[in-house]
């Protein structure tokens, strides 16, 4: 992570004491104290946020927001555990807000798009292939697979077994079950595309 968020925090910390002197309910945080807290907690806070978002850019943005928000009530004289708990609480709240905003985005089903409506009016088929066709194709592909590949797919995707349960049922190691699953999916995909010669 770059030092730009730290510079923004320094600027914010330099203006924050004027607002705090009016409240008199928390000690004033200096730029040096803020830098020490930031350097101590930026990496773990970032990792925590990234583990919940899975997006580097959004995690960096939320990490910056956490430290900016912390200026309002951060007590530099608090114990390290209290500071850490305070920062993680802000991070949890920001993550929840992020997912609320994300969930609020309107999702338009494909069948409501203008192109789908035009095709419907023109009398063309608009949906995916019929379920019966898909089932028949799947059964055809499964029938072409070697027995161990077919078995791993059946256990994992039909029966809903975990990889550990699949390994136990097939009497192989977990690593071997993962490899079998990967190869079975690759082979099934090639067969579904109509490829007959598979490495």
ABEGO torsion letter per residue (X at the ends): XBAAAAAAAAAAAAAAAAAAAAAGABBBBBAAAAAAAAAAAAAAAAAAAAAAAGBAAAAAAAAAAAAAAAAAABBAABBAAAAAAAAAAAAAAAAAAAAAAAAABBBBBAAABAAAAAAAAAGBBABBBBAAAAAAAAAAAAAABBAAAAAAAAAAAAAGBBAAAAAAAAGBBAAAAAAAAAAAAAAAAAAAAGBABBX
